[in-house]
Amino acid sequence: MSLLAKPCNFCDRPVPKGSGTMFAKNDGTVLWFCSSKCKKNALVLKRDPRKLKWTKKYVKGGIRKK
Ligand SMILES: [Zn+2]
């Protein structure tokens, strides 16, 4: 087991070991969330973290469309 913090799957902030929430999807993918807020946004609200300013994945000026 790694002692390094894992990045939150939603906001990309490091999740210290021993905190945060682990979520295992039916297909075997394991997701880590730093807080219930991130988990809810990702799983219940299905928001795009690139559109939310409080996440580290936020893209300034919006997402470029091809
Ligand atoms: Zn998070």
N, CA, C, O and the ligand as a Tripos MOL2 file, in Angstrom:
@<TRIPOS>MOLECULE
protein
  265   263    67     0     0
PROTEIN
NO_CHARGES

@<TRIPOS>ATOM
      1 N           0.8460   -1.2070    0.0000 N.3       1 MET1
      2 CA          0.0000    0.0000    0.0000 C.3       1 MET1
      3 C           0.8760    1.2500    0.0000 C.2       1 MET1
      4 O           1.8920    1.3370    0.6890 O.2       1 MET1
      5 N           0.4470    2.1760   -0.7780 N.am      2 SER2
      6 CA          1.2000    3.4170   -0.8690 C.3       2 SER2
      7 C           0.8180    4.3730    0.2590 C.2       2 SER2
      8 O          -0.3410    4.4480    0.6690 O.2       2 SER2
      9 N           1.8020    5.0880    0.7400 N.am      3 LEU3
     10 CA          1.5260    6.0790    1.7720 C.3       3 LEU3
     11 C           1.1760    7.4330    1.1700 C.2       3 LEU3
     12 O           0.7690    8.3590    1.8720 O.2       3 LEU3
     13 N           1.3400    7.5250   -0.1350 N.am      4 LEU4
     14 CA          1.0480    8.7930   -0.7940 C.3       4 LEU4
     15 C          -0.4530    9.0180   -0.8650 C.2       4 LEU4
     16 O          -1.2390    8.0750   -0.9600 O.2       4 LEU4
     17 N          -0.8260   10.2750   -0.8160 N.am      5 ALA5
     18 CA         -2.2360   10.6180   -0.9380 C.3       5 ALA5
     19 C          -2.6850   10.3910   -2.3750 C.2       5 ALA5
     20 O          -1.9300   10.6090   -3.3220 O.2       5 ALA5
     21 N          -3.9040    9.9570   -2.5140 N.am      6 LYS6
     22 CA         -4.4600    9.7590   -3.8490 C.3       6 LYS6
     23 C          -5.2160   11.0170   -4.2600 C.2       6 LYS6
     24 O          -5.7960   11.7030   -3.4180 O.2       6 LYS6
     25 N          -5.2080   11.3170   -5.5550 N.am      7 PRO7
     26 CA         -6.0070   12.4710   -5.9720 C.3       7 PRO7
     27 C          -7.4930   12.1390   -5.9640 C.2       7 PRO7
     28 O          -7.9050   11.0460   -6.3510 O.2       7 PRO7
     29 N          -8.2700   13.0850   -5.5260 N.am      8 CYS8
     30 CA         -9.7190   12.9220   -5.5560 C.3       8 CYS8
     31 C         -10.1640   12.7770   -7.0080 C.2       8 CYS8
     32 O          -9.7230   13.5400   -7.8680 O.2       8 CYS8
     33 N         -11.0210   11.8200   -7.2840 N.am      9 ASN9
     34 CA        -11.4470   11.5850   -8.6600 C.3       9 ASN9
     35 C         -12.2950   12.7300   -9.2170 C.2       9 ASN9
     36 O         -12.4940   12.8280  -10.4280 O.2       9 ASN9
     37 N         -12.7810   13.5730   -8.3480 N.am     10 PHE10
     38 CA        -13.6110   14.6660   -8.8520 C.3      10 PHE10
     39 C         -12.8580   15.9940   -8.8950 C.2      10 PHE10
     40 O         -12.7380   16.6070   -9.9560 O.2      10 PHE10
     41 N         -12.3540   16.4350   -7.7480 N.am     11 CYS11
     42 CA        -11.7430   17.7630   -7.7270 C.3      11 CYS11
     43 C         -10.2330   17.7040   -7.9150 C.2      11 CYS11
     44 O          -9.5980   18.7420   -8.1010 O.2      11 CYS11
     45 N          -9.6370   16.4910   -7.8690 N.am     12 ASP12
     46 CA         -8.2140   16.2980   -8.1290 C.3      12 ASP12
     47 C          -7.3220   16.7620   -6.9810 C.2      12 ASP12
     48 O          -6.1010   16.8080   -7.1380 O.2      12 ASP12
     49 N          -7.8900   17.0990   -5.8580 N.am     13 ARG13
     50 CA         -7.0760   17.4550   -4.6980 C.3      13 ARG13
     51 C          -6.6050   16.1730   -4.0310 C.2      13 ARG13
     52 O          -7.3040   15.1610   -4.0820 O.2      13 ARG13
     53 N          -5.4280   16.1950   -3.4040 N.am     14 PRO14
     54 CA         -4.9540   14.9640   -2.7660 C.3      14 PRO14
     55 C          -5.8390   14.5450   -1.5950 C.2      14 PRO14
     56 O          -6.2590   15.3680   -0.7830 O.2      14 PRO14
     57 N          -6.1030   13.2680   -1.5340 N.am     15 VAL15
     58 CA         -6.8920   12.7160   -0.4360 C.3      15 VAL15
     59 C          -5.9390   12.0140    0.5140 C.2      15 VAL15
     60 O          -5.3940   10.9690    0.1590 O.2      15 VAL15
     61 N          -5.7180   12.5460    1.7060 N.am     16 PRO16
     62 CA         -4.7860   11.9030    2.6450 C.3      16 PRO16
     63 C          -5.2670   10.5100    3.0140 C.2      16 PRO16
     64 O          -6.4650   10.2510    3.1340 O.2      16 PRO16
     65 N          -4.2930    9.6180    3.1920 N.am     17 LYS17
     66 CA         -4.6400    8.2540    3.5640 C.3      17 LYS17
     67 C          -5.4000    8.2550    4.8950 C.2      17 LYS17
     68 O          -5.0260    8.9550    5.8360 O.2      17 LYS17
     69 N          -6.4430    7.4830    4.9540 N.am     18 GLY18
     70 CA         -7.2240    7.4210    6.1820 C.3      18 GLY18
     71 C          -8.4170    8.3570    6.1760 C.2      18 GLY18
     72 O          -9.2750    8.2920    7.0560 O.2      18 GLY18
     73 N          -8.4670    9.2390    5.1640 N.am     19 SER19
     74 CA         -9.6220   10.1190    5.0630 C.3      19 SER19
     75 C         -10.2000    9.9810    3.6600 C.2      19 SER19
     76 O          -9.6450    9.2860    2.8090 O.2      19 SER19
     77 N         -11.2880   10.6320    3.4430 N.am     20 GLY20
     78 CA        -11.9230   10.5320    2.1400 C.3      20 GLY20
     79 C         -12.7910    9.2900    2.0470 C.2      20 GLY20
     80 O         -12.9270    8.5200    2.9980 O.2      20 GLY20
     81 N         -13.3720    9.1240    0.8650 N.am     21 THR21
     82 CA        -14.3170    8.0390    0.6470 C.3      21 THR21
     83 C         -13.8910    7.2210   -0.5580 C.2      21 THR21
     84 O         -13.5750    7.7710   -1.6130 O.2      21 THR21
     85 N         -13.8850    5.9080   -0.3970 N.am     22 MET22
     86 CA        -13.6060    5.0370   -1.5220 C.3      22 MET22
     87 C         -14.9140    4.5110   -2.0750 C.2      22 MET22
     88 O         -15.8040    4.1070   -1.3260 O.2      22 MET22
     89 N         -15.0220    4.5200   -3.3890 N.am     23 PHE23
     90 CA        -16.2390    4.0060   -4.0110 C.3      23 PHE23
     91 C         -15.8530    3.0340   -5.1070 C.2      23 PHE23
     92 O         -15.1190    3.3980   -6.0250 O.2      23 PHE23
     93 N         -16.3370    1.8000   -5.0260 N.am     24 ALA24
     94 CA        -16.0510    0.7930   -6.0480 C.3      24 ALA24
     95 C         -17.2480    0.6660   -6.9680 C.2      24 ALA24
     96 O         -18.3590    0.3600   -6.5350 O.2      24 ALA24
     97 N         -17.0010    0.9040   -8.2420 N.am     25 LYS25
     98 CA        -18.0810    0.7920   -9.2130 C.3      25 LYS25
     99 C         -18.3010   -0.6750   -9.5660 C.2      25 LYS25
    100 O         -17.4710   -1.5330   -9.2680 O.2      25 LYS25
    101 N         -19.4320   -0.9440  -10.2050 N.am     26 ASN26
    102 CA        -19.7730   -2.3150  -10.5790 C.3      26 ASN26
    103 C         -18.7670   -2.9200  -11.5450 C.2      26 ASN26
    104 O         -18.5790   -4.1360  -11.5620 O.2      26 ASN26
    105 N         -18.1200   -2.0850  -12.3490 N.am     27 ASP27
    106 CA        -17.1500   -2.6070  -13.3310 C.3      27 ASP27
    107 C         -15.7640   -2.7920  -12.7230 C.2      27 ASP27
    108 O         -14.8200   -3.1370  -13.4340 O.2      27 ASP27
    109 N         -15.6310   -2.5680  -11.4210 N.am     28 GLY28
    110 CA        -14.3560   -2.8030  -10.7590 C.3      28 GLY28
    111 C         -13.5020   -1.5740  -10.6010 C.2      28 GLY28
    112 O         -12.4730   -1.6200   -9.9260 O.2      28 GLY28
    113 N         -13.9060   -0.4650  -11.2110 N.am     29 THR29
    114 CA        -13.1520    0.7750  -11.0770 C.3      29 THR29
    115 C         -13.3020    1.3190   -9.6570 C.2      29 THR29
    116 O         -14.4080    1.3890   -9.1210 O.2      29 THR29
    117 N         -12.1760    1.7010   -9.0590 N.am     30 VAL30
    118 CA        -12.2310    2.2580   -7.7060 C.3      30 VAL30
    119 C         -12.0330    3.7620   -7.7910 C.2      30 VAL30
    120 O         -11.0550    4.2420   -8.3650 O.2      30 VAL30
    121 N         -12.9570    4.4860   -7.2230 N.am     31 LEU31
    122 CA        -12.8750    5.9370   -7.2330 C.3      31 LEU31
    123 C         -12.6200    6.4400   -5.8230 C.2      31 LEU31
    124 O         -13.1320    5.8840   -4.8510 O.2      31 LEU31
    125 N         -11.8210    7.5010   -5.7220 N.am     32 TRP32
    126 CA        -11.5430    8.1190   -4.4250 C.3      32 TRP32
    127 C         -12.1080    9.5230   -4.4110 C.2      32 TRP32
    128 O         -11.9370   10.2910   -5.3580 O.2      32 TRP32
    129 N         -12.7810    9.8430   -3.3250 N.am     33 PHE33
    130 CA        -13.3190   11.1880   -3.1810 C.3      33 PHE33
    131 C         -12.8520   11.7800   -1.8570 C.2      33 PHE33
    132 O         -12.8220   11.0930   -0.8360 O.2      33 PHE33
    133 N         -12.4850   13.0740   -1.8840 N.am     34 CYS34
    134 CA        -11.9830   13.7230   -0.6730 C.3      34 CYS34
    135 C         -13.1190   14.0340    0.2890 C.2      34 CYS34
    136 O         -12.9020   14.1580    1.4940 O.2      34 CYS34
    137 N         -14.3310   14.1600   -0.2410 N.am     35 SER35
    138 CA        -15.4470   14.5370    0.6120 C.3      35 SER35
    139 C         -16.7450   14.0150    0.0240 C.2      35 SER35
    140 O         -16.8040   13.6130   -1.1380 O.2      35 SER35
    141 N         -17.7870   14.0310    0.8500 N.am     36 SER36
    142 CA        -19.0880   13.6030    0.3640 C.3      36 SER36
    143 C         -19.6010   14.5690   -0.7030 C.2      36 SER36
    144 O         -20.4260   14.2060   -1.5420 O.2      36 SER36
    145 N         -19.1030   15.7950   -0.6550 N.am     37 LYS37
    146 CA        -19.4840   16.7950   -1.6550 C.3      37 LYS37
    147 C         -19.0340   16.3560   -3.0490 C.2      37 LYS37
    148 O         -19.7990   16.4260   -4.0110 O.2      37 LYS37
    149 N         -17.7820   15.9030   -3.1410 N.am     38 CYS38
    150 CA        -17.2560   15.4510   -4.4210 C.3      38 CYS38
    151 C         -17.9690   14.1840   -4.8730 C.2      38 CYS38
    152 O         -18.2930   14.0400   -6.0520 O.2      38 CYS38
    153 N         -18.2090   13.2830   -3.9590 N.am     39 LYS39
    154 CA        -18.8750   12.0330   -4.2930 C.3      39 LYS39
    155 C         -20.2760   12.3080   -4.8300 C.2      39 LYS39
    156 O         -20.7070   11.7100   -5.8160 O.2      39 LYS39
    157 N         -20.9620   13.2030   -4.1780 N.am     40 LYS40
    158 CA        -22.3190   13.5340   -4.5980 C.3      40 LYS40
    159 C         -22.3230   14.1960   -5.9730 C.2      40 LYS40
    160 O         -23.1500   13.8710   -6.8240 O.2      40 LYS40
    161 N         -21.3960   15.1240   -6.1810 N.am     41 ASN41
    162 CA        -21.3270   15.8120   -7.4680 C.3      41 ASN41
    163 C         -21.0100   14.8510   -8.6010 C.2      41 ASN41
    164 O         -21.5300   14.9960   -9.7070 O.2      41 ASN41
    165 N         -20.1570   13.8700   -8.3280 N.am     42 ALA42
    166 CA        -19.7330   12.9360   -9.3700 C.3      42 ALA42
    167 C         -20.7820   11.8600   -9.6300 C.2      42 ALA42
    168 O         -21.0730   11.5390  -10.7820 O.2      42 ALA42
    169 N         -21.3510   11.3020   -8.5600 N.am     43 LEU43
    170 CA        -22.2030   10.1230   -8.7130 C.3      43 LEU43
    171 C         -23.6860   10.4530   -8.7860 C.2      43 LEU43
    172 O         -24.4340    9.8060   -9.5190 O.2      43 LEU43
    173 N         -24.1100   11.4490   -8.0340 N.am     44 VAL44
    174 CA        -25.5430   11.7580   -7.9940 C.3      44 VAL44
    175 C         -25.8790   12.8440   -9.0010 C.2      44 VAL44
    176 O         -26.8100   12.7070   -9.7950 O.2      44 VAL44
    177 N         -25.0980   13.9410   -8.9580 N.am     45 LEU45
    178 CA        -25.3950   15.0680   -9.8310 C.3      45 LEU45
    179 C         -24.7410   14.9260  -11.2010 C.2      45 LEU45
    180 O         -25.1280   15.6000  -12.1560 O.2      45 LEU45
    181 N         -23.7420   14.0360  -11.2910 N.am     46 LYS46
    182 CA        -23.0260   13.7770  -12.5490 C.3      46 LYS46
    183 C         -22.5560   15.0640  -13.2190 C.2      46 LYS46
    184 O         -22.7570   15.2790  -14.4150 O.2      46 LYS46
    185 N         -21.9250   15.9090  -12.4130 N.am     47 ARG47
    186 CA        -21.4030   17.1660  -12.9380 C.3      47 ARG47
    187 C         -20.0280   16.9610  -13.5460 C.2      47 ARG47
    188 O         -19.3170   16.0120  -13.2170 O.2      47 ARG47
    189 N         -19.6720   17.8710  -14.4360 N.am     48 ASP48
    190 CA        -18.3510   17.8380  -15.0540 C.3      48 ASP48
    191 C         -17.4090   18.7010  -14.2150 C.2      48 ASP48
    192 O         -17.6080   19.9130  -14.1330 O.2      48 ASP48
    193 N         -16.3760   18.1010  -13.5840 N.am     49 PRO49
    194 CA        -15.4880   18.8840  -12.7140 C.3      49 PRO49
    195 C         -14.7690   20.0120  -13.4420 C.2      49 PRO49
    196 O         -14.3070   20.9600  -12.8070 O.2      49 PRO49
    197 N         -14.6690   19.9220  -14.7710 N.am     50 ARG50
    198 CA        -14.0000   20.9810  -15.5300 C.3      50 ARG50
    199 C         -14.8380   22.2560  -15.5760 C.2      50 ARG50
    200 O         -14.3440   23.3270  -15.9270 O.2      50 ARG50
    201 N         -16.1070   22.1210  -15.2180 N.am     51 LYS51
    202 CA        -16.9930   23.2830  -15.2630 C.3      51 LYS51
    203 C         -17.1840   23.9200  -13.8910 C.2      51 LYS51
    204 O         -17.8740   24.9310  -13.7570 O.2      51 LYS51
    205 N         -16.5660   23.3200  -12.8690 N.am     52 LEU52
    206 CA        -16.7510   23.8270  -11.5130 C.3      52 LEU52
    207 C         -15.4720   24.4840  -11.0140 C.2      52 LEU52
    208 O         -14.4010   23.8780  -11.0150 O.2      52 LEU52
    209 N         -15.6060   25.7230  -10.5940 N.am     53 LYS53
    210 CA        -14.4280   26.5090  -10.2200 C.3      53 LYS53
    211 C         -13.7110   25.9770   -8.9930 C.2      53 LYS53
    212 O         -12.5130   26.2150   -8.8350 O.2      53 LYS53
    213 N         -14.4080   25.2670   -8.1250 N.am     54 TRP54
    214 CA        -13.7610   24.8050   -6.8920 C.3      54 TRP54
    215 C         -12.9660   23.5270   -7.0850 C.2      54 TRP54
    216 O         -12.3510   23.0420   -6.1360 O.2      54 TRP54
    217 N         -12.9610   22.9650   -8.2910 N.am     55 THR55
    218 CA        -12.1390   21.7820   -8.5260 C.3      55 THR55
    219 C         -10.8290   22.1820   -9.2150 C.2      55 THR55
    220 O         -10.7420   23.2160   -9.8770 O.2      55 THR55
    221 N          -9.8220   21.3310   -9.0370 N.am     56 LYS56
    222 CA         -8.5420   21.6150   -9.6970 C.3      56 LYS56
    223 C          -8.5930   21.2700  -11.1780 C.2      56 LYS56
    224 O          -7.6890   21.6180  -11.9370 O.2      56 LYS56
    225 N          -9.6540   20.5840  -11.5810 N.am     57 LYS57
    226 CA         -9.8000   20.2220  -12.9950 C.3      57 LYS57
    227 C         -10.4570   21.3330  -13.8090 C.2      57 LYS57
    228 O         -10.5920   21.2370  -15.0290 O.2      57 LYS57
    229 N         -10.8580   22.3780  -13.1110 N.am     58 TYR58
    230 CA        -11.5480   23.4740  -13.7800 C.3      58 TYR58
    231 C         -10.7150   24.0520  -14.9260 C.2      58 TYR58
    232 O          -9.5220   24.3150  -14.7690 O.2      58 TYR58
    233 N         -11.3550   24.2420  -16.0710 N.am     59 VAL59
    234 CA        -10.6890   24.7920  -17.2490 C.3      59 VAL59
    235 C         -11.0880   26.2620  -17.3460 C.2      59 VAL59
    236 O         -12.2650   26.5910  -17.4940 O.2      59 VAL59
    237 N         -10.0880   27.1380  -17.2610 N.am     60 LYS60
    238 CA        -10.3670   28.5770  -17.3310 C.3      60 LYS60
    239 C         -10.9280   28.9450  -18.6950 C.2      60 LYS60
    240 O         -10.4200   28.5280  -19.7360 O.2      60 LYS60
    241 N         -11.9700   29.7230  -18.6590 N.am     61 GLY61
    242 CA        -12.5620   30.1710  -19.9090 C.3      61 GLY61
    243 C         -13.4810   29.1350  -20.5210 C.2      61 GLY61
    244 O         -14.0120   29.3340  -21.6130 O.2      61 GLY61
    245 N         -13.6700   28.0280  -19.8180 N.am     62 GLY62
    246 CA        -14.5690   27.0040  -20.3230 C.3      62 GLY62
    247 C         -13.8480   25.9810  -21.1780 C.2      62 GLY62
    248 O         -12.6800   26.1380  -21.5320 O.2      62 GLY62
    249 N         -14.5760   24.9400  -21.4940 N.am     63 ILE63
    250 CA        -14.0000   23.8420  -22.2780 C.3      63 ILE63
    251 C         -14.0940   24.1810  -23.7600 C.2      63 ILE63
    252 O         -15.1430   24.5830  -24.2640 O.2      63 ILE63
    253 N         -12.9840   24.0080  -24.4280 N.am     64 ARG64
    254 CA        -12.9810   24.2790  -25.8730 C.3      64 ARG64
    255 C         -13.6820   23.1620  -26.6250 C.2      64 ARG64
    256 O         -13.4580   21.9750  -26.3850 O.2      64 ARG64
    257 N         -14.5290   23.5810  -27.5340 N.am     65 LYS65
    258 CA        -15.2320   22.5820  -28.3590 C.3      65 LYS65
    259 C         -14.5130   22.4470  -29.6880 C.2      65 LYS65
    260 O         -14.0240   23.4250  -30.2530 O.2      65 LYS65
    261 N         -14.4580   21.2180  -30.1760 N.am     66 LYS66
    262 CA        -13.7810   20.9610  -31.4470 C.3      66 LYS66
    263 C         -14.7000   21.3140  -32.6180 C.2      66 LYS66
    264 O         -14.3090   21.1670  -33.7760 O.2      66 LYS66
    265 ZN        -12.6390   16.1600   -4.0580 Zn       67 ZN67
@<TRIPOS>BOND
     1     1     2 1
     2     2     3 1
     3     3     4 2
     4     3     5 am
     5     5     6 1
     6     6     7 1
     7     7     8 2
     8     7     9 am
     9     9    10 1
    10    10    11 1
    11    11    12 2
    12    11    13 am
    13    13    14 1
    14    14    15 1
    15    15    16 2
    16    15    17 am
    17    17    18 1
    18    18    19 1
    19    19    20 2
    20    19    21 am
    21    21    22 1
    22    22    23 1
    23    23    24 2
    24    23    25 am
    25    25    26 1
    26    26    27 1
    27    27    28 2
    28    27    29 am
    29    29    30 1
    30    30    31 1
    31    31    32 2
    32    31    33 am
    33    33    34 1
    34    34    35 1
    35    35    36 2
    36    35    37 am
    37    37    38 1
    38    38    39 1
    39    39    40 2
    40    39    41 am
    41    41    42 1
    42    42    43 1
    43    43    44 2
    44    43    45 am
    45    45    46 1
    46    46    47 1
    47    47    48 2
    48    47    49 am
    49    49    50 1
    50    50    51 1
    51    51    52 2
    52    51    53 am
    53    53    54 1
    54    54    55 1
    55    55    56 2
    56    55    57 am
    57    57    58 1
    58    58    59 1
    59    59    60 2
    60    59    61 am
    61    61    62 1
    62    62    63 1
    63    63    64 2
    64    63    65 am
    65    65    66 1
    66    66    67 1
    67    67    68 2
    68    67    69 am
    69    69    70 1
    70    70    71 1
    71    71    72 2
    72    71    73 am
    73    73    74 1
    74    74    75 1
    75    75    76 2
    76    75    77 am
    77    77    78 1
    78    78    79 1
    79    79    80 2
    80    79    81 am
    81    81    82 1
    82    82    83 1
    83    83    84 2
    84    83    85 am
    85    85    86 1
    86    86    87 1
    87    87    88 2
    88    87    89 am
    89    89    90 1
    90    90    91 1
    91    91    92 2
    92    91    93 am
    93    93    94 1
    94    94    95 1
    95    95    96 2
    96    95    97 am
    97    97    98 1
    98    98    99 1
    99    99   100 2
   100    99   101 am
   101   101   102 1
   102   102   103 1
   103   103   104 2
   104   103   105 am
   105   105   106 1
   106   106   107 1
   107   107   108 2
   108   107   109 am
   109   109   110 1
   110   110   111 1
   111   111   112 2
   112   111   113 am
   113   113   114 1
   114   114   115 1
   115   115   116 2
   116   115   117 am
   117   117   118 1
   118   118   119 1
   119   119   120 2
   120   119   121 am
   121   121   122 1
   122   122   123 1
   123   123   124 2
   124   123   125 am
   125   125   126 1
   126   126   127 1
   127   127   128 2
   128   127   129 am
   129   129   130 1
   130   130   131 1
   131   131   132 2
   132   131   133 am
   133   133   134 1
   134   134   135 1
   135   135   136 2
   136   135   137 am
   137   137   138 1
   138   138   139 1
   139   139   140 2
   140   139   141 am
   141   141   142 1
   142   142   143 1
   143   143   144 2
   144   143   145 am
   145   145   146 1
   146   146   147 1
   147   147   148 2
   148   147   149 am
   149   149   150 1
   150   150   151 1
   151   151   152 2
   152   151   153 am
   153   153   154 1
   154   154   155 1
   155   155   156 2
   156   155   157 am
   157   157   158 1
   158   158   159 1
   159   159   160 2
   160   159   161 am
   161   161   162 1
   162   162   163 1
   163   163   164 2
   164   163   165 am
   165   165   166 1
   166   166   167 1
   167   167   168 2
   168   167   169 am
   169   169   170 1
   170   170   171 1
   171   171   172 2
   172   171   173 am
   173   173   174 1
   174   174   175 1
   175   175   176 2
   176   175   177 am
   177   177   178 1
   178   178   179 1
   179   179   180 2
   180   179   181 am
   181   181   182 1
   182   182   183 1
   183   183   184 2
   184   183   185 am
   185   185   186 1
   186   186   187 1
   187   187   188 2
   188   187   189 am
   189   189   190 1
   190   190   191 1
   191   191   192 2
   192   191   193 am
   193   193   194 1
   194   194   195 1
   195   195   196 2
   196   195   197 am
   197   197   198 1
   198   198   199 1
   199   199   200 2
   200   199   201 am
   201   201   202 1
   202   202   203 1
   203   203   204 2
   204   203   205 am
   205   205   206 1
   206   206   207 1
   207   207   208 2
   208   207   209 am
   209   209   210 1
   210   210   211 1
   211   211   212 2
   212   211   213 am
   213   213   214 1
   214   214   215 1
   215   215   216 2
   216   215   217 am
   217   217   218 1
   218   218   219 1
   219   219   220 2
   220   219   221 am
   221   221   222 1
   222   222   223 1
   223   223   224 2
   224   223   225 am
   225   225   226 1
   226   226   227 1
   227   227   228 2
   228   227   229 am
   229   229   230 1
   230   230   231 1
   231   231   232 2
   232   231   233 am
   233   233   234 1
   234   234   235 1
   235   235   236 2
   236   235   237 am
   237   237   238 1
   238   238   239 1
   239   239   240 2
   240   239   241 am
   241   241   242 1
   242   242   243 1
   243   243   244 2
   244   243   245 am
   245   245   246 1
   246   246   247 1
   247   247   248 2
   248   247   249 am
   249   249   250 1
   250   250   251 1
   251   251   252 2
   252   251   253 am
   253   253   254 1
   254   254   255 1
   255   255   256 2
   256   255   257 am
   257   257   258 1
   258   258   259 1
   259   259   260 2
   260   259   261 am
   261   261   262 1
   262   262   263 1
   263   263   264 2
@<TRIPOS>SUBSTRUCTURE
     1 MET1         2 RESIDUE 1 A MET
     2 SER2         6 RESIDUE 1 A SER
     3 LEU3        10 RESIDUE 1 A LEU
     4 LEU4        14 RESIDUE 1 A LEU
     5 ALA5        18 RESIDUE 1 A ALA
     6 LYS6        22 RESIDUE 1 A LYS
     7 PRO7        26 RESIDUE 1 A PRO
     8 CYS8        30 RESIDUE 1 A CYS
     9 ASN9        34 RESIDUE 1 A ASN
    10 PHE10       38 RESIDUE 1 A PHE
    11 CYS11       42 RESIDUE 1 A CYS
    12 ASP12       46 RESIDUE 1 A ASP
    13 ARG13       50 RESIDUE 1 A ARG
    14 PRO14       54 RESIDUE 1 A PRO
    15 VAL15       58 RESIDUE 1 A VAL
    16 PRO16       62 RESIDUE 1 A PRO
    17 LYS17       66 RESIDUE 1 A LYS
    18 GLY18       70 RESIDUE 1 A GLY
    19 SER19       74 RESIDUE 1 A SER
    20 GLY20       78 RESIDUE 1 A GLY
    21 THR21       82 RESIDUE 1 A THR
    22 MET22       86 RESIDUE 1 A MET
    23 PHE23       90 RESIDUE 1 A PHE
    24 ALA24       94 RESIDUE 1 A ALA
    25 LYS25       98 RESIDUE 1 A LYS
    26 ASN26      102 RESIDUE 1 A ASN
    27 ASP27      106 RESIDUE 1 A ASP
    28 GLY28      110 RESIDUE 1 A GLY
    29 THR29      114 RESIDUE 1 A THR
    30 VAL30      118 RESIDUE 1 A VAL
    31 LEU31      122 RESIDUE 1 A LEU
    32 TRP32      126 RESIDUE 1 A TRP
    33 PHE33      130 RESIDUE 1 A PHE
    34 CYS34      134 RESIDUE 1 A CYS
    35 SER35      138 RESIDUE 1 A SER
    36 SER36      142 RESIDUE 1 A SER
    37 LYS37      146 RESIDUE 1 A LYS
    38 CYS38      150 RESIDUE 1 A CYS
    39 LYS39      154 RESIDUE 1 A LYS
    40 LYS40      158 RESIDUE 1 A LYS
    41 ASN41      162 RESIDUE 1 A ASN
    42 ALA42      166 RESIDUE 1 A ALA
    43 LEU43      170 RESIDUE 1 A LEU
    44 VAL44      174 RESIDUE 1 A VAL
    45 LEU45      178 RESIDUE 1 A LEU
    46 LYS46      182 RESIDUE 1 A LYS
    47 ARG47      186 RESIDUE 1 A ARG
    48 ASP48      190 RESIDUE 1 A ASP
    49 PRO49      194 RESIDUE 1 A PRO
    50 ARG50      198 RESIDUE 1 A ARG
    51 LYS51      202 RESIDUE 1 A LYS
    52 LEU52      206 RESIDUE 1 A LEU
    53 LYS53      210 RESIDUE 1 A LYS
    54 TRP54      214 RESIDUE 1 A TRP
    55 THR55      218 RESIDUE 1 A THR
    56 LYS56      222 RESIDUE 1 A LYS
    57 LYS57      226 RESIDUE 1 A LYS
    58 TYR58      230 RESIDUE 1 A TYR
    59 VAL59      234 RESIDUE 1 A VAL
    60 LYS60      238 RESIDUE 1 A LYS
    61 GLY61      242 RESIDUE 1 A GLY
    62 GLY62      246 RESIDUE 1 A GLY
    63 ILE63      250 RESIDUE 1 A ILE
    64 ARG64      254 RESIDUE 1 A ARG
    65 LYS65      258 RESIDUE 1 A LYS
    66 LYS66      262 RESIDUE 1 A LYS
    67 ZN67       265 GROUP 0 **** ****
